[in-house]
């Protein structure tokens, strides 16, 4: 893993950053999982009041991923018809309105409609966040990615932690609805950017914003990332990573109980697994920006997964919390995938196209992880499930080798 060349690691203008855009990117990232993780701990309470039923709860771990996959495909199409900032405002408006609809829902049908709207907004937000980083922080991709991914991880963990206390204090409708305020706030910086661009096109935009606009100027031709080995490799990398991650998001408590941990410890194991992602969000984007070829991050991730698998199978009671922590290191490839979307593209248009393609493939694969692993866990057992994930990790090791090489999407289109 050699240090990145001056081309990619330029530190010029390190202090001159567009503050409004930075605040906007972080606020958007905080909103990309709130509709998912604020709801899950309260499903039992909500079911008791409005009768969600099995259909209302949806297949474990599949519903949000399927909607994220859909919007991964549709968002690049929308981006060709409206501006990046305007689509970001629309995404946050959808996230806010969907969560309000859910909070007011009198029955499962309205609850489902609210979820569709909220997850549409968050699915769009997933795709637009990387090109926003590319446009406004072309010389600081790694640092901006670190801020954005850290916000994403916090927006995943915190809503789940506070859902029950807020529900006990103010009711479930407040607990799931008040996150709409955060989405409204997240739209404000992008409204400011739109108004600034409309009102002032010839003044003090010569700093990073102008550089970002130049870097993000859309090319005349449509970029098709599936025609590039870099695009295909990164999409498969995102997909294999997501498959493993969502399998454990859904089934880790059950796995923990199967090796002798209590139900409470199983829930805590999932929290630990998720929280380790916060550390990865701080370290991995820096490593990706510092080194030309960050493939060693993939090696560490895969070896951590395999060590955790071995512990679960052959010494489950010896150090169960160590096995959980090793599993938690495994998804360190997630922030790497998100950072590489910008590090392997030259333009904002390339970033947007690759973001939509990679996340469309990735979240489609994420739908399969909980289903296949759950079938194997319930049938042949834990060993079969872990063997399946080991095969997935083998594929990830191969495709990540191509994704991590310092080549650009636009240079490899066929």
C-alpha positions as CSV (number, residue, x, y, z in Angstrom):
1,X,0.0,0.0,0.0
2,X,2.0,2.9,-1.3
3,X,1.4,6.6,-0.4
4,X,-0.9,8.5,-2.7
5,X,0.7,10.7,-5.2
6,X,0.6,14.5,-4.9
7,X,-2.1,14.5,-7.7
8,X,-4.6,12.7,-5.5
9,X,-3.4,13.9,-2.1
10,X,-3.2,17.6,-2.7
11,X,-3.5,19.7,0.4
12,X,-3.7,23.0,-1.3
13,X,-6.4,25.2,0.1
14,X,-6.8,22.9,3.1
15,X,-8.4,25.6,5.2
16,X,-10.6,27.0,2.4
17,X,-13.6,24.8,2.5
18,X,-17.3,25.6,1.7
19,X,-18.7,25.5,5.2
20,X,-22.4,25.6,4.2
21,X,-21.9,22.6,1.9
22,X,-19.9,20.7,4.6
23,X,-22.7,21.3,7.1
24,X,-25.2,20.2,4.4
25,X,-23.4,17.0,3.6
26,X,-23.1,16.0,7.3
27,X,-26.8,16.8,7.9
28,X,-27.9,14.8,4.9
29,X,-25.8,11.8,6.0
30,X,-27.4,11.9,9.5
31,X,-30.8,11.4,7.8
32,X,-30.0,8.4,5.6
33,X,-31.1,5.7,8.1
34,X,-33.3,7.3,10.7
35,X,-36.6,6.0,9.2
36,X,-35.2,2.4,9.5
37,X,-33.5,2.3,12.9
38,X,-35.9,4.5,14.7
39,X,-38.8,2.2,13.8
40,X,-37.3,-1.3,14.4
41,X,-37.2,-1.2,18.2
42,X,-40.9,0.0,18.3
43,X,-42.5,-2.5,16.0
44,X,-44.1,-4.4,18.8
45,X,-45.7,-1.3,20.4
46,X,-46.9,0.0,17.0
47,X,-48.3,-3.4,16.1
48,X,-50.3,-3.6,19.3
49,X,-51.9,-0.2,18.5
50,X,-52.5,-0.2,14.7
51,X,-52.0,-3.9,13.8
52,X,-49.1,-4.0,11.5
53,X,-49.1,-7.8,11.2
54,X,-46.4,-9.9,9.6
55,X,-46.8,-8.1,6.2
56,X,-46.5,-4.7,7.9
57,X,-43.2,-5.7,9.5
58,X,-41.9,-7.0,6.2
59,X,-39.2,-9.6,5.5
60,X,-36.4,-9.0,8.1
61,X,-33.7,-6.8,6.7
62,X,-35.1,-6.8,3.2
63,X,-37.6,-3.9,2.9
64,X,-35.3,-0.9,3.2
65,X,-32.5,-2.5,1.2
66,X,-34.9,-3.3,-1.7
67,X,-36.1,0.3,-1.8
68,X,-32.5,1.7,-1.6
69,X,-31.7,-0.6,-4.5
70,X,-34.6,0.8,-6.5
71,X,-33.6,4.4,-5.9
72,X,-30.0,3.5,-6.7
73,X,-31.3,2.8,-10.2
74,X,-33.7,5.7,-10.5
75,X,-31.7,8.6,-8.9
76,X,-29.1,8.9,-11.7
77,X,-32.0,9.3,-14.2
78,X,-33.5,12.1,-12.1
79,X,-30.1,13.7,-11.8
80,X,-30.0,14.1,-15.6
81,X,-33.2,16.2,-15.4
82,X,-32.6,18.4,-12.3
83,X,-29.7,19.8,-10.3
84,X,-27.8,17.9,-7.6
85,X,-28.8,20.4,-4.9
86,X,-32.4,20.5,-5.9
87,X,-32.7,16.8,-5.9
88,X,-31.1,16.8,-2.4
89,X,-33.7,19.2,-1.2
90,X,-36.4,16.9,-2.7
91,X,-34.9,13.9,-1.0
92,X,-34.9,15.6,2.5
93,X,-38.5,16.8,1.9
94,X,-39.6,13.3,1.1
95,X,-37.7,11.9,4.2
96,X,-39.4,14.5,6.4
97,X,-42.9,14.1,5.0
98,X,-42.8,10.3,5.0
99,X,-41.8,10.3,8.7
100,X,-44.6,12.7,9.5
101,X,-47.1,10.5,7.7
102,X,-45.9,7.5,9.6
103,X,-46.2,9.3,12.9
104,X,-49.8,10.2,12.1
105,X,-50.7,6.8,10.7
106,X,-54.1,5.4,11.8
107,X,-53.6,2.0,10.1
108,X,-50.9,-0.2,8.5
109,X,-51.7,1.1,5.0
110,X,-50.9,4.7,5.9
111,X,-47.8,3.5,7.8
112,X,-46.6,1.6,4.7
113,X,-47.2,4.6,2.5
114,X,-45.2,6.8,4.9
115,X,-42.4,4.3,4.8
116,X,-42.3,4.3,1.0
117,X,-42.1,8.1,0.9
118,X,-39.4,8.3,3.7
119,X,-37.3,5.5,2.2
120,X,-37.5,7.0,-1.2
121,X,-36.0,10.2,0.2
122,X,-33.3,8.3,1.9
123,X,-32.6,6.2,-1.1
124,X,-32.1,9.3,-3.2
125,X,-29.9,10.7,-0.4
126,X,-27.7,7.6,-0.5
127,X,-26.9,8.3,-4.2
128,X,-26.5,12.1,-4.2
129,X,-24.2,12.2,-1.2
130,X,-21.0,11.0,-3.0
131,X,-21.4,13.4,-5.9
132,X,-22.1,16.3,-3.5
133,X,-18.7,15.4,-1.9
134,X,-17.1,15.3,-5.4
135,X,-18.5,18.6,-6.4
136,X,-17.8,20.7,-3.3
137,X,-14.6,19.0,-2.0
138,X,-12.6,17.8,-5.0
139,X,-9.3,18.3,-3.2
140,X,-10.6,16.9,0.1
141,X,-12.5,13.8,-0.9
142,X,-11.2,11.6,1.9
143,X,-11.8,14.1,4.7
144,X,-15.3,15.0,3.5
145,X,-16.1,11.3,3.1
146,X,-14.9,10.7,6.6
147,X,-17.4,13.4,7.9
148,X,-20.2,12.1,5.7
149,X,-19.7,8.4,6.6
150,X,-19.4,9.2,10.3
151,X,-22.7,11.1,10.1
152,X,-24.2,8.1,8.3
153,X,-23.1,5.7,11.1
154,X,-24.3,8.1,13.9
155,X,-27.6,8.3,12.1
156,X,-27.8,4.6,12.1
157,X,-26.9,4.0,15.8
158,X,-28.4,6.9,17.7
159,X,-32.1,6.6,16.5
160,X,-32.1,3.0,17.7
161,X,-30.6,3.9,21.1
162,X,-33.1,6.7,21.8
163,X,-36.2,5.1,20.2
164,X,-37.5,3.3,23.3
165,X,-36.7,6.1,25.9
166,X,-38.5,8.7,23.8
167,X,-41.4,6.3,23.2
168,X,-41.7,5.7,27.0
169,X,-41.6,9.5,27.6
170,X,-43.8,10.8,24.8
171,X,-45.3,7.9,22.8
172,X,-44.2,6.0,19.7
173,X,-45.7,8.6,17.3
174,X,-43.3,11.3,18.7
175,X,-40.4,8.8,18.8
176,X,-40.6,8.0,15.0
177,X,-41.9,11.4,13.9
178,X,-39.5,13.9,15.5
179,X,-36.7,12.8,13.1
180,X,-38.6,14.7,10.4
181,X,-37.3,17.9,12.0
182,X,-33.7,16.8,11.3
183,X,-34.6,16.2,7.6
184,X,-36.1,19.6,7.3
185,X,-33.0,21.2,8.8
186,X,-30.8,19.2,6.4
187,X,-32.6,20.8,3.4
188,X,-31.7,24.3,4.5
189,X,-28.0,24.4,3.5
190,X,-28.9,23.2,0.0
191,X,-31.6,25.8,-0.4
192,X,-29.0,28.4,0.6
193,X,-26.6,27.0,-2.1
194,X,-29.4,27.1,-4.7
195,X,-30.2,30.7,-3.9
196,X,-26.6,31.6,-3.8
197,X,-26.0,30.2,-7.2
198,X,-29.0,31.9,-8.7
199,X,-28.2,35.3,-7.2
200,X,-24.5,35.4,-7.4
201,X,-22.7,33.7,-10.3
202,X,-19.8,36.0,-10.7
203,X,-18.4,36.7,-7.3
204,X,-16.6,34.9,-4.5
205,X,-17.0,31.3,-5.8
206,X,-13.4,31.1,-7.0
207,X,-12.4,28.8,-4.1
208,X,-13.2,25.1,-3.6
209,X,-16.8,25.6,-4.8
210,X,-15.7,26.8,-8.2
211,X,-13.1,24.1,-8.4
212,X,-15.8,21.6,-7.4
213,X,-18.2,22.9,-10.0
214,X,-15.5,22.6,-12.6
215,X,-14.6,19.1,-11.5
216,X,-18.3,18.2,-11.5
217,X,-19.2,19.6,-14.9
218,X,-21.4,17.0,-16.5
219,X,-20.0,15.6,-19.8
220,X,-22.1,15.7,-23.0
221,X,-22.3,11.9,-23.2
222,X,-24.1,9.7,-20.7
223,X,-21.7,7.7,-18.5
224,X,-22.5,4.0,-18.3
225,X,-20.5,2.6,-15.4
226,X,-21.3,-1.0,-16.3
227,X,-19.1,-0.6,-19.4
228,X,-16.1,-0.1,-17.2
229,X,-14.2,-2.8,-15.3
230,X,-13.8,-0.3,-12.5
231,X,-17.5,0.3,-12.4
232,X,-18.4,-3.4,-12.5
233,X,-15.8,-4.2,-9.9
234,X,-16.9,-1.5,-7.5
235,X,-20.6,-2.5,-7.9
236,X,-19.8,-6.1,-7.1
237,X,-17.5,-5.0,-4.2
238,X,-20.4,-3.0,-2.8
239,X,-22.8,-5.9,-3.3
240,X,-20.7,-8.5,-1.6
241,X,-20.0,-6.2,1.3
242,X,-23.7,-5.3,1.7
243,X,-24.8,-9.0,1.5
244,X,-22.6,-9.9,4.4
245,X,-23.4,-6.8,6.4
246,X,-27.1,-7.1,6.1
247,X,-27.0,-10.8,6.9
248,X,-25.5,-10.0,10.3
249,X,-27.7,-6.9,10.8
250,X,-30.7,-9.3,10.6
251,X,-29.4,-12.5,12.2
252,X,-26.6,-11.6,14.6
253,X,-28.9,-11.7,17.7
254,X,-30.1,-15.2,16.7
255,X,-26.5,-16.3,16.1
256,X,-25.5,-15.0,19.5
257,X,-28.3,-16.8,21.2
258,X,-27.3,-20.0,19.3
259,X,-23.9,-20.0,20.9
260,X,-25.3,-19.5,24.4
261,X,-25.6,-15.8,24.8
262,X,-28.8,-14.4,26.4
263,X,-31.5,-12.5,24.4
264,X,-30.3,-9.2,26.0
265,X,-26.7,-10.0,25.1
266,X,-27.8,-10.8,21.5
267,X,-29.2,-7.3,21.2
268,X,-26.1,-5.8,22.7
269,X,-24.0,-7.8,20.3
270,X,-25.8,-6.2,17.4
271,X,-25.2,-2.7,18.9
272,X,-21.5,-3.5,19.3
273,X,-21.3,-4.8,15.7
274,X,-22.9,-1.6,14.5
275,X,-20.9,0.7,16.7
276,X,-17.5,-0.5,15.5
277,X,-18.5,1.0,12.1
278,X,-18.1,4.4,13.7
279,X,-14.4,3.7,14.2
280,X,-14.1,2.4,10.6
281,X,-15.8,5.6,9.4
282,X,-13.0,7.7,11.0
283,X,-10.1,5.5,9.8
284,X,-10.9,3.9,6.4
285,X,-11.6,7.1,4.4
286,X,-8.3,8.5,5.6
287,X,-6.5,5.3,4.5
288,X,-8.2,5.3,1.2
289,X,-7.2,8.9,0.5
290,X,-3.7,8.5,1.8
291,X,-2.7,5.5,-0.2
292,X,-3.0,4.8,-4.0
293,X,-4.1,1.2,-3.4
294,X,-6.1,0.7,-0.2
295,X,-6.6,-3.1,-0.8
296,X,-5.0,-3.9,2.6
297,X,-8.2,-2.6,4.2
298,X,-10.0,-5.4,2.3
299,X,-7.5,-8.0,3.6
300,X,-8.0,-6.9,7.2
301,X,-11.7,-6.9,6.8
302,X,-11.9,-10.4,5.3
303,X,-9.4,-11.9,7.8
304,X,-11.5,-10.4,10.7
305,X,-14.6,-11.9,9.3
306,X,-13.0,-15.3,8.9
307,X,-11.5,-15.2,12.4
308,X,-14.9,-14.4,13.8
309,X,-16.5,-17.2,11.8
310,X,-13.8,-19.6,13.1
311,X,-14.5,-18.6,16.7
312,X,-18.2,-18.9,16.4
313,X,-17.9,-22.4,14.9
314,X,-15.0,-24.0,16.9
315,X,-14.8,-22.1,20.2
316,X,-18.1,-20.3,20.6
317,X,-18.0,-20.1,24.4
318,X,-14.3,-19.2,24.7
319,X,-14.5,-15.5,23.8
320,X,-18.0,-14.7,22.3
321,X,-17.4,-10.9,22.6
322,X,-14.1,-11.2,20.8
323,X,-15.9,-13.0,17.9
324,X,-18.6,-10.2,17.8
325,X,-15.9,-7.5,17.7
326,X,-14.1,-9.3,14.9
327,X,-17.3,-9.6,13.0
328,X,-17.8,-5.8,13.6
329,X,-14.4,-5.1,11.9
330,X,-15.6,-6.9,8.8
331,X,-17.9,-4.2,7.4
332,X,-14.9,-1.7,7.3
333,X,-15.2,-2.3,3.5
334,X,-18.4,-0.2,3.5
335,X,-16.8,3.2,4.1
336,X,-14.1,2.1,1.6
337,X,-16.7,1.5,-1.1
338,X,-18.3,4.8,-0.5
339,X,-15.0,6.7,-0.6
340,X,-13.8,4.9,-3.7
341,X,-16.9,6.1,-5.6
342,X,-15.2,9.5,-5.6
343,X,-11.6,8.4,-5.7
344,X,-12.2,6.3,-8.8
345,X,-14.1,9.0,-10.8
346,X,-12.9,12.3,-12.4
347,X,-16.2,14.1,-12.6
348,X,-19.3,14.8,-10.7
349,X,-21.3,13.1,-13.4
350,X,-19.1,10.0,-13.1
351,X,-19.5,10.0,-9.4
352,X,-23.3,10.2,-9.7
353,X,-23.5,7.4,-12.3
354,X,-21.2,5.1,-10.3
355,X,-22.9,5.9,-7.0
356,X,-26.3,4.9,-8.4
357,X,-25.0,1.8,-10.2
358,X,-22.9,0.5,-7.3
359,X,-25.7,1.2,-4.7
360,X,-28.3,-0.3,-7.0
361,X,-26.3,-3.5,-7.3
362,X,-25.2,-3.4,-3.7
363,X,-28.6,-3.1,-2.0
364,X,-30.0,-5.7,-4.3
365,X,-27.4,-8.1,-3.0
366,X,-28.2,-6.8,0.5
367,X,-31.8,-8.2,0.1
368,X,-30.4,-11.6,-0.6
369,X,-28.1,-11.8,2.4
370,X,-30.7,-12.0,5.2
371,X,-32.9,-14.4,3.1
372,X,-30.2,-17.0,2.2
373,X,-28.3,-16.8,5.5
374,X,-31.6,-17.1,7.4
375,X,-32.7,-20.2,5.4
376,X,-29.3,-21.9,6.0
377,X,-29.3,-21.0,9.7
378,X,-32.8,-22.5,10.1
379,X,-31.9,-25.6,8.0
380,X,-28.4,-27.0,8.0
381,X,-27.3,-24.7,10.7
382,X,-24.7,-22.0,11.5
383,X,-21.9,-23.8,9.7
384,X,-23.7,-23.7,6.4
385,X,-24.6,-20.1,6.8
386,X,-21.0,-19.1,7.5
387,X,-19.8,-21.3,4.6
388,X,-22.1,-19.3,2.3
389,X,-20.7,-16.0,3.6
390,X,-17.1,-17.3,3.3
391,X,-17.8,-17.9,-0.4
392,X,-19.2,-14.4,-0.7
393,X,-16.0,-13.0,0.9
394,X,-13.9,-15.0,-1.6
395,X,-15.7,-13.2,-4.4
396,X,-15.3,-9.9,-2.6
397,X,-11.6,-10.4,-2.3
398,X,-11.3,-10.8,-6.1
399,X,-13.5,-8.0,-7.2
400,X,-12.1,-5.6,-4.6
401,X,-8.6,-6.1,-6.1
402,X,-9.8,-4.4,-9.3
403,X,-11.8,-1.8,-7.5
404,X,-8.9,-0.7,-5.4
405,X,-6.4,-0.3,-8.2
406,X,-5.7,3.4,-9.0
407,X,-7.7,3.6,-12.2
408,X,-10.5,6.0,-13.1
409,X,-14.0,5.1,-14.3
410,X,-13.9,7.6,-17.2
411,X,-10.6,6.3,-18.4
412,X,-11.8,2.7,-18.7
413,X,-15.2,3.0,-20.3
414,X,-15.7,0.8,-23.4
